[in-house]
Amino acid sequence: MEKYGTLEISKEYLDKNQLEDWIQLFLRNDGHNVALADGLLKEERCYTGIVDFDLNLLENIKAGAPEYLIRENDIEYFFAIVNEMNEALGSWNPPPLIIEYRVDGSFHVCDGRHRLEMYRQKNVKTVPAIVWTTGEENFVKLQESIKC
């Protein structure tokens, strides 16, 4: 059972102006990404809220299993999770992708590679995402980049 891993729950936290709390709760529980949760606390981050993110902006990320997965077992496991997500879509509304906007203007999926692959397999063009960056100056560039 998901505690925090749905779009609806993330929106509830957003409505209460507690999106950063949701990010931490999700990553430390359903998201199984404590390293990212810890990393986000190391510096002050600026977040967009939940936006409709154009997947074309992730052109630097190849479709399929992440490049760092090289063992066949790991690649098979990656796609097994993607397949489970595809099957659950009727009863589960996935949480937003968590994406970093970098100083060079590129985007990097920090949490949600399985969800990204699921969306790509379904030819979805825009998805719910939370985009973050470090620093106010970079946040202004981010807002201009994705029109939020």
Phi and psi in degrees as GROMACS dihedral restraints (atoms count N, CA, C in turn):
[ dihedral_restraints ]
;  ai    aj    ak    al  type     phi  dphi    fc
    3     4     5     6     1   -74.9    20    10
    4     5     6     7     1   134.5    20    10
    6     7     8     9     1   -92.6    20    10
    7     8     9    10     1   -45.5    20    10
    9    10    11    12     1  -128.5    20    10
   10    11    12    13     1    -8.1    20    10
   12    13    14    15     1   -85.3    20    10
   13    14    15    16     1    51.8    20    10
   15    16    17    18     1  -137.6    20    10
   16    17    18    19     1   157.5    20    10
   18    19    20    21     1   -63.5    20    10
   19    20    21    22     1   -39.7    20    10
   21    22    23    24     1   -60.7    20    10
   22    23    24    25     1   -43.7    20    10
   24    25    26    27     1   -67.2    20    10
   25    26    27    28     1   -40.1    20    10
   27    28    29    30     1   -61.5    20    10
   28    29    30    31     1   -38.7    20    10
   30    31    32    33     1   -68.1    20    10
   31    32    33    34     1   -34.6    20    10
   33    34    35    36     1   -60.6    20    10
   34    35    36    37     1   -44.1    20    10
   36    37    38    39     1   -66.3    20    10
   37    38    39    40     1   -39.8    20    10
   39    40    41    42     1   -60.6    20    10
   40    41    42    43     1   -44.0    20    10
   42    43    44    45     1   -61.7    20    10
   43    44    45    46     1   -27.1    20    10
   45    46    47    48     1   -94.5    20    10
   46    47    48    49     1    10.8    20    10
   48    49    50    51     1    58.8    20    10
   49    50    51    52     1    39.5    20    10
   51    52    53    54     1  -127.9    20    10
   52    53    54    55     1    36.1    20    10
   54    55    56    57     1   -61.7    20    10
   55    56    57    58     1   -40.7    20    10
   57    58    59    60     1   -62.9    20    10
   58    59    60    61     1   -34.9    20    10
   60    61    62    63     1   -64.1    20    10
   61    62    63    64     1   -44.0    20    10
   63    64    65    66     1   -60.7    20    10
   64    65    66    67     1   -44.1    20    10
   66    67    68    69     1   -55.9    20    10
   67    68    69    70     1   -47.8    20    10
   69    70    71    72     1   -63.8    20    10
   70    71    72    73     1   -44.7    20    10
   72    73    74    75     1   -63.9    20    10
   73    74    75    76     1   -44.5    20    10
   75    76    77    78     1   -62.5    20    10
   76    77    78    79     1   -51.0    20    10
   78    79    80    81     1   -63.3    20    10
   79    80    81    82     1   -34.6    20    10
   81    82    83    84     1   -83.6    20    10
   82    83    84    85     1   -10.2    20    10
   84    85    86    87     1  -120.4    20    10
   85    86    87    88     1  -100.4    20    10
   87    88    89    90     1   -57.9    20    10
   88    89    90    91     1   -35.7    20    10
   90    91    92    93     1   -75.1    20    10
   91    92    93    94     1   -18.7    20    10
   93    94    95    96     1    49.7    20    10
   94    95    96    97     1    46.4    20    10
   96    97    98    99     1  -137.0    20    10
   97    98    99   100     1    62.7    20    10
   99   100   101   102     1   -63.8    20    10
  100   101   102   103     1   -34.2    20    10
  102   103   104   105     1   -59.5    20    10
  103   104   105   106     1   -43.9    20    10
  105   106   107   108     1   -67.3    20    10
  106   107   108   109     1   -43.1    20    10
  108   109   110   111     1   -55.8    20    10
  109   110   111   112     1   -46.4    20    10
  111   112   113   114     1   -64.3    20    10
  112   113   114   115     1   -43.5    20    10
  114   115   116   117     1   -62.2    20    10
  115   116   117   118     1   -37.5    20    10
  117   118   119   120     1   -65.8    20    10
  118   119   120   121     1   -22.5    20    10
  120   121   122   123     1   -85.7    20    10
  121   122   123   124     1    -8.6    20    10
  123   124   125   126     1   -73.4    20    10
  124   125   126   127     1   -26.5    20    10
  126   127   128   129     1  -139.9    20    10
  127   128   129   130     1   163.4    20    10
  129   130   131   132     1   -72.5    20    10
  130   131   132   133     1   128.7    20    10
  132   133   134   135     1  -113.3    20    10
  133   134   135   136     1   153.2    20    10
  135   136   137   138     1  -115.3    20    10
  136   137   138   139     1   131.6    20    10
  138   139   140   141     1  -117.8    20    10
  139   140   141   142     1   146.9    20    10
  141   142   143   144     1   -79.4    20    10
  142   143   144   145     1   -20.2    20    10
  144   145   146   147     1    91.3    20    10
  145   146   147   148     1  -165.8    20    10
  147   148   149   150     1   -94.8    20    10
  148   149   150   151     1   118.4    20    10
  150   151   152   153     1  -120.1    20    10
  151   152   153   154     1   159.1    20    10
  153   154   155   156     1   -82.7    20    10
  154   155   156   157     1   107.2    20    10
  156   157   158   159     1   -98.1    20    10
  157   158   159   160     1   128.6    20    10
  159   160   161   162     1   -76.8    20    10
  160   161   162   163     1   115.4    20    10
  162   163   164   165     1   -64.5    20    10
  163   164   165   166     1   -17.5    20    10
  165   166   167   168     1   -62.9    20    10
  166   167   168   169     1   -21.6    20    10
  168   169   170   171     1   -72.8    20    10
  169   170   171   172     1    -8.4    20    10
  171   172   173   174     1  -103.1    20    10
  172   173   174   175     1    31.6    20    10
  174   175   176   177     1   -61.1    20    10
  175   176   177   178     1   -22.2    20    10
  177   178   179   180     1   -76.2    20    10
  178   179   180   181     1    -9.9    20    10
  180   181   182   183     1  -105.5    20    10
  181   182   183   184     1   115.4    20    10
  183   184   185   186     1   -68.0    20    10
  184   185   186   187     1   147.7    20    10
  186   187   188   189     1   -68.3    20    10
  187   188   189   190     1   157.6    20    10
  189   190   191   192     1    97.0    20    10
  190   191   192   193     1  -165.1    20    10
  192   193   194   195     1   -67.0    20    10
  193   194   195   196     1   146.4    20    10
  195   196   197   198     1   -57.2    20    10
  196   197   198   199     1   148.3    20    10
  198   199   200   201     1   -60.5    20    10
  199   200   201   202     1   -28.5    20    10
  201   202   203   204     1   -74.6    20    10
  202   203   204   205     1   -10.6    20    10
  204   205   206   207     1   -87.5    20    10
  205   206   207   208     1   112.2    20    10
  207   208   209   210     1  -116.2    20    10
  208   209   210   211     1   -24.3    20    10
  210   211   212   213     1   -80.4    20    10
  211   212   213   214     1   139.1    20    10
  213   214   215   216     1   -57.3    20    10
  214   215   216   217     1   -39.4    20    10
  216   217   218   219     1   -60.5    20    10
  217   218   219   220     1   -42.0    20    10
  219   220   221   222     1   -66.5    20    10
  220   221   222   223     1   -40.5    20    10
  222   223   224   225     1   -66.6    20    10
  223   224   225   226     1   -43.5    20    10
  225   226   227   228     1   -61.4    20    10
  226   227   228   229     1   -41.7    20    10
  228   229   230   231     1   -64.7    20    10
  229   230   231   232     1   -41.1    20    10
  231   232   233   234     1   -55.6    20    10
  232   233   234   235     1   -50.0    20    10
  234   235   236   237     1   -71.7    20    10
  235   236   237   238     1   -27.0    20    10
  237   238   239   240     1   -64.3    20    10
  238   239   240   241     1   -40.4    20    10
  240   241   242   243     1   -66.7    20    10
  241   242   243   244     1   -43.4    20    10
  243   244   245   246     1   -58.3    20    10
  244   245   246   247     1   -43.8    20    10
  246   247   248   249     1   -63.5    20    10
  247   248   249   250     1   -40.7    20    10
  249   250   251   252     1   -61.5    20    10
  250   251   252   253     1   -40.7    20    10
  252   253   254   255     1   -64.2    20    10
  253   254   255   256     1   -43.6    20    10
  255   256   257   258     1   -58.3    20    10
  256   257   258   259     1   -42.4    20    10
  258   259   260   261     1   -68.8    20    10
  259   260   261   262     1   -29.9    20    10
  261   262   263   264     1   -83.8    20    10
  262   263   264   265     1    -9.3    20    10
  264   265   266   267     1   -56.2    20    10
  265   266   267   268     1   -29.9    20    10
  267   268   269   270     1   -64.7    20    10
  268   269   270   271     1   -29.1    20    10
  270   271   272   273     1  -117.9    20    10
  271   272   273   274     1     6.8    20    10
  273   274   275   276     1  -140.8    20    10
  274   275   276   277     1   128.6    20    10
  276   277   278   279     1  -105.0    20    10
  277   278   279   280     1   104.3    20    10
  279   280   281   282     1   -57.9    20    10
  280   281   282   283     1   150.5    20    10
  282   283   284   285     1   -68.9    20    10
  283   284   285   286     1   162.6    20    10
  285   286   287   288     1   -64.3    20    10
  286   287   288   289     1   149.2    20    10
  288   289   290   291     1   -64.6    20    10
  289   290   291   292     1   151.2    20    10
  291   292   293   294     1  -113.6    20    10
  292   293   294   295     1   114.8    20    10
  294   295   296   297     1  -123.2    20    10
  295   296   297   298     1   136.5    20    10
  297   298   299   300     1   -96.9    20    10
  298   299   300   301     1   135.1    20    10
  300   301   302   303     1   -98.7    20    10
  301   302   303   304     1   121.9    20    10
  303   304   305   306     1   -97.2    20    10
  304   305   306   307     1   162.8    20    10
  306   307   308   309     1   -56.6    20    10
  307   308   309   310     1   -32.7    20    10
  309   310   311   312     1   -79.2    20    10
  310   311   312   313     1     2.3    20    10
  312   313   314   315     1    89.0    20    10
  313   314   315   316     1     4.1    20    10
  315   316   317   318     1   -92.7    20    10
  316   317   318   319     1   163.1    20    10
  318   319   320   321     1  -114.5    20    10
  319   320   321   322     1   144.4    20    10
  321   322   323   324     1  -135.3    20    10
  322   323   324   325     1   125.3    20    10
  324   325   326   327     1   -77.3    20    10
  325   326   327   328     1   113.4    20    10
  327   328   329   330     1   -89.1    20    10
  328   329   330   331     1   -31.2    20    10
  330   331   332   333     1  -145.5    20    10
  331   332   333   334     1   121.5    20    10
  333   334   335   336     1   129.4    20    10
  334   335   336   337     1    20.8    20    10
  336   337   338   339     1   -62.2    20    10
  337   338   339   340     1   -37.2    20    10
  339   340   341   342     1   -65.0    20    10
  340   341   342   343     1   -44.6    20    10
  342   343   344   345     1   -64.2    20    10
  343   344   345   346     1   -40.0    20    10
  345   346   347   348     1   -58.6    20    10
  346   347   348   349     1   -47.3    20    10
  348   349   350   351     1   -63.8    20    10
  349   350   351   352     1   -39.5    20    10
  351   352   353   354     1   -59.2    20    10
  352   353   354   355     1   -47.5    20    10
  354   355   356   357     1   -62.6    20    10
  355   356   357   358     1   -41.2    20    10
  357   358   359   360     1   -63.9    20    10
  358   359   360   361     1   -40.1    20    10
  360   361   362   363     1   -62.7    20    10
  361   362   363   364     1   -27.8    20    10
  363   364   365   366     1   -94.4    20    10
  364   365   366   367     1     5.9    20    10
  366   367   368   369     1    57.1    20    10
  367   368   369   370     1    35.3    20    10
  369   370   371   372     1   -75.2    20    10
  370   371   372   373     1   138.6    20    10
  372   373   374   375     1   -97.8    20    10
  373   374   375   376     1   -35.9    20    10
  375   376   377   378     1  -129.6    20    10
  376   377   378   379     1   145.0    20    10
  378   379   380   381     1  -138.2    20    10
  379   380   381   382     1   156.2    20    10
  381   382   383   384     1   -66.3    20    10
  382   383   384   385     1   135.2    20    10
  384   385   386   387     1  -150.9    20    10
  385   386   387   388     1   154.4    20    10
  387   388   389   390     1  -112.3    20    10
  388   389   390   391     1   121.3    20    10
  390   391   392   393     1  -109.9    20    10
  391   392   393   394     1   134.8    20    10
  393   394   395   396     1  -129.7    20    10
  394   395   396   397     1   160.1    20    10
  396   397   398   399     1  -151.3    20    10
  397   398   399   400     1   169.3    20    10
  399   400   401   402     1  -105.2    20    10
  400   401   402   403     1   124.1    20    10
  402   403   404   405     1    96.3    20    10
  403   404   405   406     1   140.1    20    10
  405   406   407   408     1   -62.7    20    10
  406   407   408   409     1   -41.5    20    10
  408   409   410   411     1   -61.2    20    10
  409   410   411   412     1   -44.1    20    10
  411   412   413   414     1   -68.7    20    10
  412   413   414   415     1   -30.4    20    10
  414   415   416   417     1   -66.4    20    10
  415   416   417   418     1   -38.0    20    10
  417   418   419   420     1   -62.0    20    10
  418   419   420   421     1   -43.2    20    10
  420   421   422   423     1   -62.7    20    10
  421   422   423   424     1   -40.2    20    10
  423   424   425   426     1   -61.4    20    10
  424   425   426   427     1   -47.6    20    10
  426   427   428   429     1   -59.9    20    10
  427   428   429   430     1   -38.5    20    10
  429   430   431   432     1   -67.7    20    10
  430   431   432   433     1   -37.0    20    10
  432   433   434   435     1   -66.8    20    10
  433   434   435   436     1   -39.4    20    10
  435   436   437   438     1  -113.3    20    10
  436   437   438   439     1     9.0    20    10
  438   439   440   441     1    55.2    20    10
  439   440   441   442     1    53.4    20    10
